[in-house]
Amino acid sequence: MNNSFGDYFKNLILSPRLEEVYQKYLVMRNAHKYVVFVEGYLDKSFYQDLLFNKLQCNFRGDIYSLVCNGKQGVIDISNYLFEKQYLNPKSKKIINIVDRDFNALNGFECKIKEKISLTKYYSIESYAFANGNIEHILEYLKLSDKNKEHFINNLRKYLYDILDYEALLLCSVREKFINISTDILDNTNLSIINEQIEINNGFKTAIDRKIAALSNNNLKRIKIAKEMLINNYLFYRGHDLEKYFDYMMKYYGLDITLSELLIKEDLTKKFKVEIEIL
């Protein structure tokens, strides 16, 4: 281990919020079979039921989850517990889970000492769009066959329309030859025109300008990123998939969001969720 890597762990000091999480862990670790560290409250609810079944627990109280306010919080807690010797390869009592995101493809693992489980795709929102799962959701919502077909057809169009943007985002994290803000899509309105999803407010113009400014070498990198995303759209940014879903639910007159659906046990128990628990 080089000095800079060793110093990272040696000098690791928990923030006041993570110190609170750590102290809660010390209190709860002997009262529960498993303690799970997650990024946020949606993750806490989503994984509670998933882990209960995956770990073949007998009681809900076997699992106790702690929210660490983001990916870096989970990583810091994991590394801190390792240094305190609470965490080791044989330990089954501690589970750490983070979203893969884009930066998991860019070596953020180099700062992870032990035992961090990654979502198979970008984030937990991505699982909702996996084969079979999205069909369960649309069935659960009792959409008409016409609206189911409309939803899937427009999802394909939406994925195509934001492909260049997703490739730019991926490259901005992995290779850092371009800067691009997620505000470009986050602050853009969606609409349905002639039964087709449309992205408003100059979104395509902004993306085209970004691409036009790239060198030929970087354009090749963008092409590679696009090919990866075309092969599996579940590596698109999870929030962007969620944006489409939430808009379409409003369009169909349904007062429900993807986040709300992901904590409904009677729905998510039907999901196929692939994640390796370390």
HELIX and SHEET records of a PDB file:
HELIX    1   1 ASN A    3  LYS A   10  1                                   8    
HELIX    2   2 PRO A   16  MET A   28  1                                  13    
HELIX    3   3 TYR A   41  LYS A   54  1                                  14    
HELIX    4   4 ARG A   60  ASP A   62  5                                   3    
HELIX    5   5 LYS A   71  GLU A   83  1                                  13    
HELIX    6   6 ASN A  103  ASN A  106  5                                   4    
HELIX    7   7 PHE A  108  LYS A  111  5                                   4    
HELIX    8   8 ILE A  124  TYR A  127  1                                   4    
HELIX    9   9 ASN A  133  TYR A  140  1                                   8    
HELIX   10  10 ASP A  145  ASP A  161  1                                  17    
HELIX   11  11 LEU A  163  ARG A  174  1                                  12    
HELIX   12  12 ASP A  183  ASP A  186  1                                   4    
HELIX   13  13 PHE A  203  ALA A  212  1                                  10    
HELIX   14  14 ASN A  216  ASN A  231  1                                  16    
HELIX   15  15 TYR A  233  PHE A  235  5                                   3    
HELIX   16  16 GLY A  238  TYR A  251  1                                  14    
HELIX   17  17 LEU A  258  LEU A  261  1                                   4    
HELIX   18  18 GLU A  265  THR A  268  1                                   4    
SHEET    1   A 4 ILE A  63  VAL A  67  0                                        
SHEET    2   A 4 TYR A  34  VAL A  38  1                                        
SHEET    3   A 4 ILE A  94  VAL A  98  1                                        
SHEET    4   A 4 SER A 117  LEU A 118  1                                        
SHEET    1   B 2 LEU A 190  ILE A 193  0                                        
SHEET    2   B 2 GLN A 196  ILE A 199 -1                                        
END                                                                             
